[in-house]
Amino acid sequence: NSACERFASSSKDGSIKIWNARTGRQVASLSCLKWGGEGLLYSASRDRTIKVWAVEGDQVGKLVRTLVGHAHRINTLALNVDYVCRTGPYDHTFKTFDTREEMQQAAQARYDAIRRGQPERLVSGSDDFTLFLWEPASKKPIERLTGHQQPVNDLSFSPDGRYFASASFDKKVKIWNGKDGKFVATLNGHVGAVYQVCWSSDSRMIVSASKDSTIKVWELANLKNAKETLSGHADEVYALDWSPNGQKVASGSKDRTIKMYVRYGKRVLGYVLTGIGIFFLL
């Protein structure tokens, strides 16, 4: 959250718990989640609803509203402020700060620039093959988005908030306008279900991970064909992340390896790593 005093955890038992980062004590227990920048936590589940919870002030754990629209379980959520909430004051310039106050001011400025005076935008993807674009302050969705022919696995907003990408079991990645939800393009190329999508920090490129054991790199300026296909995994690729400088992509696979792809000029080299989970830190 904005004061960095709380964090949320999710479990195989289907629960979401909020903890005090200083004391280590559980503050609230809630069951997919997404933390925004307005003191709200968004959770989605098999009950086909999205619940909006208060996670700051004296209303911690209180249900603020319930968003209803999907006809089947909800698999994934994304916010237009996801990237800035994750990276705080840091961007691709790697500027340094002398005080905590400077960091907070820079983080707030980046957050406000993404919002452009508008509320946060939330998008949800479901087993019903649809997406819904929401302004969570309203119970009514901005738009219901159709086009996928199989369940939606993953959603990701571009760091600048202008677009979002959806990945589906139908082997497609689709790009949508982040403001009004209008369809932009379909990315064809994978021959298996697409599990995850991730944007570069400059919002110019996308990577997608698939059941077909490959990772594809797409350029927003030319979405007709993949710019590059990264091979090396021996089985389905489940997880992806892109380094802040855009030079490295890490992937995690069912083959029990993590691979790092590093660009040197026009060459892309792959390395095998050991560990659990994929996440680049600034």
N, C-alpha and C positions, 0 to 999 in steps of 0.2 A: 504494500500500500504506500501512499505518498510519504508517510513518515518513516517508512522502513521498520515499523515496529511489529508487523504481523506477516505471517506467511500461511499459505494454504497447502494442504496435502490431500492426495486422493489415494484410495486403497482398493485392492481387489475385492473387498467386501462391499464396494459400492458406496462408501461414505466419503464425505468431504469434511475435513476438520480444519479449523482456523486456530493458529497458535500464536502466543506472544513470543516474539523472537528473543526478548531479553530474559524472561523468566522460564521459558520452555514449557509453560503451562497451556493447556487447551482452553481456548476462549469460547469456541462454539463448534458444534458439529452439524453439518448440513447433510448429494450423490450424483463426464466431461465438464470442466470448469474453465472459466476465463476471468481474469482479474483486470478490471479497467482502471481508469485514472480518476474516477469521480466518487471513490469510496464505495463502489458496488462490485459484487461478485456475481457472475452469471453461471448458473449450472444447468446442465441438460441431462436427460436420462431416458430410460426406456418407457417412461410414462407419457412420452410425446410432448412434454412441456418444457419450457425454459423458465427457470425461476431466477428472479433478481433479488439479491440479498444485500442488506446493509452490512458493511464490515468496518465502519469507523464510528466514532462518537459513542453515545450511550445507547445506540440502537443496534449494536453488533449482533448479528445472527437473526435479525428481524427480516421476515419476508416482505419485500417492498411491492412486488407485483409478479404475476404469472403470465407468460406469453404463450398463447395457444394457436395452433394452425396446422402443424404437421400431423399426418395420418399414421405415422409409424415412428419407431424409436429414432431419437436424434443422436447422431454419431460424432458431430464435430461443430465447434463454434470458432469464430474469428472476429476480432475487433479491428477497426481501422487504426486504432492507436496501439496495437500489439507491439510493434517494433520499438516505438519510442518508450513505451512502458518497460520494455525489457532492457533497453540500453541507457535510459535516463539521459544524462547530460552529454553522453559520448556519441559522436558521429564518425564518419569516415575520415575526418580531419585529425582525430586523436588529440584534440586540444586538452591541455592539462589545467587544473584548477587549484587555487591556493587554499580555499576555505570550503566548508560544507555549504555555506550560504550561496557561494558562487555556483556550486554544483546544482543546488536546488533551483536557483533562478534560471540556469541554462536548461535544465530538464523541463521546467514549466514552460519556457519559451518554445522549446521543440514540440511539446505536447499541444500548446495553443496553436502553433503553426499548422499542425496536422488537422486539428478540429476546424480551423478557419471560422470560428465563431458559432459553429454548429454542434449539436450534441454528438456524443460517440455513436458510431454505427456498428451494429452487430449483424453477422450473417450466420445462419445455421444450415446444416446439411443433414439429410435424413435417409433412412432406409426406404422412404417413400419416393426416392429418386429426385426430390425437389430441394430447392434452397429457399429460404426466406430472408429478406433484408429488413432489419428492424431499426427504428430509433427507440431504444428500450424505455424511454419516458412514456411512450404510448403503447397500449396493448395491441394496437392494430399494425400489421406489417406494412412497410413501404411498398414492397413488391414480392410476389411469389414467382420464383424463377424455375422454369422447366427446360428440359433439353437432354439431361442425362437419362440413360436407359437402364441404369442399375443403381444400387445404393451409392450414396456419396460418402467417401472415406475421409477426406481432408479438405480444409479450407485455409487459405492464407492471403491476407491483405498485403499489397506492396507497401514498403516502408513509407512511401509518400502518401498512402491512402487513396490513390487515384483508381486503383484496380484491385480486384481480388481474383484468385484462381481457385478452381475446384477440381478435385481428383476423385475418380469413380471406378467402381468395378467394371464399368463398360469400356475400359481401356483408354478413356479420353481424359484430357485436361481441358477445361474451359476457362476462358477469361471473361470477366464481367466488369462493367463500370462501377466503381466503388461508391458513387454518389446516388445513382438512381437504379442500379442493378441491371441496366441494359446489357444484352449479350454483345460481346466483342469478337470472340474467335474461339474455334475449337482446335486443339493441338492433337494431331494424329501421328502415330508412330509406334507407340507401345503395342505389344501383342499379348499383353496380360494386364490384369487389373492394376490400376495406379493407386498406390497407397499414400503417398505424401508429396506435397509440393512446397518449394521454398524459394523466396526471392533474394536476389542480391541486394546489398545495402543501398545501391544507387537506383533501385527499382527498374533497372534496364533488362535484367535477365532472370530466368526461372529455371530451377532444376526439378525434375520429377523422378520419383522412385517407384519401381514396378515389380510385380510378380514375375515378369519376364527376365529378371536378374540384371537389368540394365538401369542406368541413370541417363536421362536425356537432358541436355542443356538447350534452352530456348531463348531467343533474343526478341524482346518486345517489338523491335522495329521490323522484324521479319518472322512472323509466326507460322508461315506456311510449312516449313520443314525445320526439324531440330538442327540447331547449329552444330551439335556434337553429341555423340553417344559414348558414354563412359562405361566400359566393360571391366570385368575382373572378378565380380562376385560369381559364385557357383550356385546361388539359390536366390530366392526372393529378397528384394531390398525393401526394408521396412522404414528406415529412418534416415533423415538428411539434415544437414545444416550447412550454411555458407559462412565463411569467415568474413568479418567486417570489411577487410580490404579487398574482397572479391577474388582473391588469388587461390583460395583453397575451398574444396568441398569435401565434407566428411560424410560417410554413409555406413549404416549398420544393416547387416543381412542375416537371414535365416541360416547362412553357412557358418555362422558363429564368428565372423570377422568384422572388424571395422576398417574401412579403407579411407585413406586420405588422398585426394587427387589435387595435385599442385601444378599450376600453370607456369611454364618457363617459356616465354615467347609464344610460339605457336604449338609447343608440345605440352601435353598433359601427362604427368607421371603419376603412377599410383603406388601407394605404400600401404602395407598391412599393419594395423595397430592392434593393441589389446586394450580392453576396457569395457565399460557398460554405458550405453546411452550416447547420444550425439548432441553436443551443445557447445558452441563457441562462446568464449567470454571475451569481453572487450578489455 
